[in-house]
């Protein structure tokens, strides 16, 4: 496998993409914050199926972290990430520093409505402004034909789709299935924070969500089923549950039985916040 080209400036990124375009090659992008795991690599594989060249951005985006959150301790393993990208066949890693993305005087923020409302935003009010702003910048910098995002961050995927639709960004957004470990735990860079006992409890999030989604699709009362899920998570050992909510798949408005649904949750294990979601099977 070839080493990926590594660039940390927008100018170098644009020059490379321009060369590929002149050669008639299509470009796919996988935006990441690094600390890559099998979930990210599955996105790279999908990108490579869709385009001739795959750009992976690695940037721990400060604007999507609240001052109380884990920006400083967020795992950073650039050398290991680049090895994984080489093995996966990615062509370019874009690794800008903070001053490249947010130079002195930077003063713009993109705020997406629609699917941003509620869920994560109730607990992380500036999160999607930070995500939308950096994703828009990455798309304008790399000008990819398509970009792949994991369904693990389901609300983020809906927000990015809305962003592209509203701003006419010519990037096809591809949603990719969540990659899970053998026990059903969704892969996440933040799983690295969990100790052995917490990892065992963490797996129960998906079990409880799947059980609740099955009950909902079998006709269970929505409020009753989601309350029961919150109680089950607390009994399983989660310290606090931010939400368990059934939503309509694309808009993320409250779920109605005749629509495709998604059950989303965020819950705390010690000081680590986990999110997950499952489809509500239609009957
Ligand atoms: O999902 C992530 O890793 C980040 O939110 C993203 C999309 C790379 C933006 O910083």
Boltz pocket constraint, residues with backbone or C-beta under 6 A from the ligand:
constraints:
  - pocket:
      binder: B
      contacts: [[A, 31], [A, 32], [A, 33], [A, 57], [A, 59], [A, 61], [A, 64], [A, 130], [A, 131], [A, 134], [A, 135], [A, 153], [A, 156]]
      max_distance: 6.0
